[in-house]
């Protein structure tokens, strides 16, 4: 491998490491982002009412001992995560699925 190719590989690996570090740090500092990472997944075609997502978030937050943020804060975090909302006959989030924990 040439020195230039090794340098490019090193830079790519470093940038990937930094992206992962930022994502991990964000999850550690932001409970809403952690909820989204742990309890949602992309599911094309799925539509879920916003109140249902918020109800699950509030349950998760209380179970994990974190302060329950407002529905607006959850909506902002969902939008930042790339989810789209649809308004009409209530607010719904599109292409998202909830991973609901089974009761013990």
C-alpha positions in Angstrom: 0.0 0.0 0.0 1.4 3.4 -1.0 2.0 6.1 1.7 -0.8 8.2 0.2 -3.2 5.3 0.3 -2.3 4.6 3.9 -2.8 8.2 4.8 -6.3 8.2 3.1 -7.2 5.0 5.0 -6.0 6.5 8.3 -8.0 9.7 7.7 -11.2 7.8 6.8 -10.8 5.6 9.9 -10.2 8.6 12.1 -13.3 10.4 10.7 -15.4 7.4 11.3 -14.1 7.1 14.8 -14.9 10.8 15.5 -18.5 10.4 14.1 -19.1 7.4 16.3 -17.7 9.2 19.3 -20.0 12.2 18.7 -23.0 9.8 18.4 -22.1 7.9 21.5 -21.5 11.2 23.5 -24.9 12.5 22.3 -26.7 9.4 23.4 -25.0 9.5 26.8 -25.9 13.2 27.3 -29.4 13.2 25.7 -32.0 10.8 27.1 -34.4 11.6 24.3 -31.8 10.6 21.7 -31.1 7.4 23.7 -34.8 6.6 23.6 -34.9 7.0 19.9 -31.8 4.8 19.4 -33.1 2.1 21.7 -36.8 2.0 21.1 -37.4 3.1 17.5 -36.4 1.8 14.1 -37.0 2.8 10.5 -40.0 1.0 9.0 -41.0 2.3 5.5 -44.7 2.8 5.2 -45.4 2.7 8.9 -47.4 5.6 10.4 -47.7 6.1 14.2 -49.7 8.7 16.0 -47.5 11.2 17.9 -49.3 10.7 21.2 -48.5 7.0 21.1 -44.8 7.6 20.6 -44.8 10.2 23.4 -46.7 7.8 25.8 -44.0 5.1 25.1 -41.2 7.7 25.6 -42.7 8.9 28.9 -43.0 5.2 30.2 -39.4 4.5 29.1 -38.1 7.7 30.7 -39.8 7.0 34.0 -38.5 3.4 34.0 -35.0 4.7 33.4 -35.2 7.4 36.0 -34.8 10.4 33.6 -36.8 13.6 33.5 -39.7 13.3 31.0 -39.2 16.0 28.4 -42.0 17.8 26.6 -43.7 16.4 23.4 -42.1 19.3 21.5 -38.6 18.2 22.6 -39.4 14.6 21.5 -40.7 15.9 18.2 -37.5 18.0 17.6 -35.3 15.0 18.4 -37.4 12.7 16.0 -37.0 15.3 13.2 -33.3 15.6 13.9 -33.0 11.8 13.6 -34.5 12.0 10.1 -38.1 11.0 10.8 -40.9 12.9 9.0 -44.2 14.0 10.5 -47.5 14.2 8.8 -50.2 16.6 10.0 -53.8 16.0 9.2 -56.3 14.4 11.5 -53.7 14.6 14.2 -49.9 14.5 14.1 -48.4 11.2 12.9 -44.8 10.2 12.4 -44.0 8.4 9.2 -41.6 5.5 8.5 -41.0 4.7 12.1 -41.8 1.7 14.3 -41.7 1.4 18.1 -39.8 -1.4 19.7 -42.0 -2.0 22.7 -40.6 -3.9 25.6 -42.6 -6.9 26.8 -44.0 -6.6 30.3 -42.1 -8.7 32.9 
